Amino acid sequence: MEDYINNGYNLVFALVCGVAGLSDSEIALLDKQQIIELRNLGKGSITISRKKNERAFRISVEGGRENAMQIRSSRFDELF
């Protein structure tokens, strides 16, 4: 991952937010800048969530939804 970031590649992480009925699952796409931001936080894991009818996923960065990184949904065309 570090090599891809350092060499300027268009790095995108796809986080599968799976549920029992796989057809109801969602994919959150993180761009390179968001990946770098999460890496710089030094967290060993992340928690991603989205409330019903909300247009963005949230990744908790400093406790609670109020201090969360927002990841817009439906970003496929934007990133690829």
C-alpha positions in Angstrom: 0.0 0.0 0.0 2.8 2.4 0.9 4.5 1.8 -2.4 1.3 2.6 -4.4 0.8 5.8 -2.4 4.4 6.9 -2.8 4.5 6.2 -6.5 1.4 8.2 -7.3 -0.9 5.4 -8.2 -4.7 6.0 -8.2 -5.3 3.9 -5.1 -9.0 3.2 -4.1 -10.2 0.9 -1.3 -13.5 -0.8 -1.6 -15.1 -1.6 1.8 -17.9 -4.2 1.5 -20.5 -3.4 4.1 -22.1 -6.8 4.0 -25.4 -8.0 5.5 -27.0 -11.5 5.6 -28.9 -10.8 2.3 -25.9 -10.1 0.2 -28.0 -8.3 -2.4 -28.7 -5.7 0.3 -25.0 -5.1 0.9 -23.2 -1.8 0.0 -19.7 -0.8 -1.1 -18.0 2.3 0.3 -15.1 3.6 -1.9 -12.3 5.5 -0.3 -10.0 7.6 -2.4 -6.3 8.0 -2.0 -6.5 11.1 0.2 -8.9 9.4 2.6 -6.7 6.3 2.8 -3.7 8.5 3.7 -5.8 10.4 6.3 -6.8 7.1 7.9 -3.3 5.8 7.8 -2.0 8.9 9.5 -4.4 8.4 12.4 -2.5 5.2 13.2 -5.7 3.2 13.9 -5.4 -0.6 13.8 -9.0 -1.0 12.6 -11.9 1.1 11.4 -15.7 1.1 11.9 -17.9 2.2 9.1 -21.6 2.9 9.3 -24.4 4.6 7.6 -27.8 5.5 8.9 -30.9 4.6 6.8 -31.5 7.2 4.1 -28.2 9.0 4.8 -26.2 9.9 1.6 -22.8 9.2 3.2 -21.0 6.5 5.1 -19.1 7.5 8.3 -15.9 6.3 9.6 -15.4 7.1 13.3 -12.0 8.8 13.8 -12.2 10.3 17.3 -15.1 8.7 19.0 -18.7 9.1 17.9 -20.5 10.0 14.7 -19.9 13.7 15.3 -16.2 13.4 14.7 -16.5 11.0 11.7 -14.9 11.1 8.3 -17.7 11.2 5.7 -17.5 9.0 2.6 -20.1 9.9 0.0 -22.0 7.0 -1.4 -22.4 6.3 -5.1 -18.8 7.4 -6.0 -18.0 4.8 -8.6 -18.2 7.1 -11.6 -16.2 9.8 -9.8 -13.3 7.5 -8.9 -13.1 5.3 -12.1 
